[in-house]
């Protein structure tokens, strides 16, 4: 029996060695994410069984969800007390329903406080018509019409994403089953599970960004033009996918960059005309956009201290201070928040410089795309948790890149650390003044992994530059 087992293991080792490095990385990426998800699901069921009654002292979390329909009660078990996702059980899907509610009366800027671009709000009006928002966003969510509408939204976003992943796999000459497993692996990764919880419209920006990546360098002019338009639509939906235009600068496609910028301006500005107040909405939009990343009236700069789930380099120092000492969350320390804010801003500025340097000096296309994806995470800090789904673009480019290097194994590990759904313990308890939903060990690991990616990109570029300088002939 032992000999048969040894023979099987030997055959498996030979089979593995016969695979190319790109296929090895692809299989590990898919396999590890699916394995982590397969282990996470029973853990979530067990947690759900022990948390049917939510403790009242936890800010009454779960009080509303108890009175709603079975779909939300069941679905919310994946997001309550899991330590890796948004943890307000009552607020499940409310990014989506709140935005729809804002556009119900066609005045989301002057009549509400929307910080969303107008293009996505015109799209939201289509979904708003599917449920009754007259009694508020929460009532609309708890209706069966609300359930059907958000499921339609997920289908509208995810089906094109899966189709484009299939196109990428086909280009790389991968079999159909690879595209199926890869699509499923992305679908159960941490960023996507977070998006399902929030119902955020960034999911709608994703397929347009992938389309840009697939066709921006096409030999066909019409395909390139559609790629530029796709990125512009993505920018019109969420603004920060504009960072992916960095690859046009890197590859000196200046005409394409200018056209993409022009299309993006139109996508960002023209839809204002179709809301009550017309272009007067622009000033209100900019006001709410800047206000959203500032003090929300709690007496604490919530971006510095953590906006529920915005764990980014901008508030890293405050998070670390909170872990090291209880005093950081006392009201008496609020006056020192400015120091954390200044250090956070300086760190963010340094990161922006590193992103542009690493992106424009990268030696491979997927690294430029990785720098772009990191830009959507770090600038602004509020987008940190939401923008993780944009990593589909650089990861697709990375997995299907030929001629892998040894350093690529390090990138693979970092990708898995930020995408694989793994439960963990809290390093900061729930419901403190500043860290309202707690900070888990995996939150810190994910943040440091994203920063390590940028560090690797920057270090590689600096090393290449140093080697070039050494090779330069000395002046006589």
Steps between C-alpha positions, in 0.01 A plus 500: 500500500785736592670428166181579307463829690864584433453424129194722481683783672794453263268515198334811643840663549601417141170636371548822698857546377379456145277805530623843398552757775198701383278191522640413843421849626155495340409167663635609838309827482170330419555203732596696811213750473246222445643296788484800736140567398409131546639519856337837570143396414453242779663742746243764404213255546628413847535867591153568367357220716652654812404859409131471408436726798725806466609651835322830566818664629655477152327823394182298431670350194261251347188661646368608160610190312292286738182664375574472129459217248673164512730581208678779690512305825663207324733708281617716790654201677799532267568851620426507871797445731722355228786743564582542131192678367283793594341407831183705535236235446220756487668692220534216250463617135433857611760668279281395211159579650616835641627612159178389333300690760704815430401500133134410557399868478761597236685742732786298657736798534294807587235297679723237663870450568623271222873483430446268202564613141182579301539222242464224755205680658315503168564124483375470859167652397433189293535281810311751715195441280502132599400558865299747710731758663223731622539381860879498504798292390468251784138418419588457133779261595274289718245452223515204264516747210818632660642148517424437132644837394835454672532146364441641152770760574750228594417309182543813285844558652633146534391337173700745281793460742491121456476534121807726494693260726413229246636721219824550695530123558433427135774742395736317731388168343358374827214247496143602580505336844785735600285805425217347707722428800681833472170688486375312805828560686471875444132488597574355845809711570501758779444809279201344324340373822536852635328641190211255537452624856504867404334474156736768378488625140875447465402150380347668195824686427704178505397341164561831319849515652572139396380580147746788486783269603407240238479735201693822570793369291296327231620520142149603399434871540130457579584252779751743652243779485242283676763421763554872563124550522472207742754652737321835474171334599677333792633842604146639466379233740773516764766763402806319636529238219656798316826373653506220239569760231856490637577215263422727205764743623747219566459364146508853353150475360454872551221543246306220669563657840366837385188343345438293814533815711256684272246216510537486880429873540183460294395194705557691824339831403224451240266284715464788750270665245241224546442565872294775660727804522706407194865601512446679833529149642875501431575730794279292733662178377851633573385615843361158594800323346745690722270486803474120473873469564497738796347542847146357511406669826619236746760729654772281353658514158352166402719454194812521716358267762328260263171537314356165606693304236743746341830354610760680293850652533323827573375374835760228560668698778176556688416130467840399634465750785159351578650151512788608723303715741143541620546875545489571129123463491430729798335830420789680670733385224288648221716813506795289388310364200644778285847351540376162375324675214816685392713185516231309311488762227879504467499119473229515235696762305811279516293204379365703204858585398599132530198392293584732211870415518440123518230509231693710250827308550356146522649244263176308437145604419334318791716696743375828354145372547586394855625851577174634358292265715697605808425864416126425513554353849717765658352816347262588656523292817122459523508278190748255654266208569281563196771509233635153567285357220704708252785257561334265253672705227866473609453142624365386163795668330738345755365145478513488120837672462765276346861473619440510873778622727593379851371823655154420359452234768514779758228691313289182486522462878399864549205464262379199696538680832263775390251284309471168685207506750647404837338553839709660772496658846452867587792721595261786582161427653171599338317821573771715641460868432745514213521142370129458483491153345824365636828419327598139445838338451411433135419869446857583602644217289306622195612860548865402546480265199374778275779724626753220445387474135578866449827458687603215270406694188696804616802298613516316167496828308770651725722193456465513122586870506805434723625230261468738205698767684776250580527404135544859385861569389699723735575851371857563393 
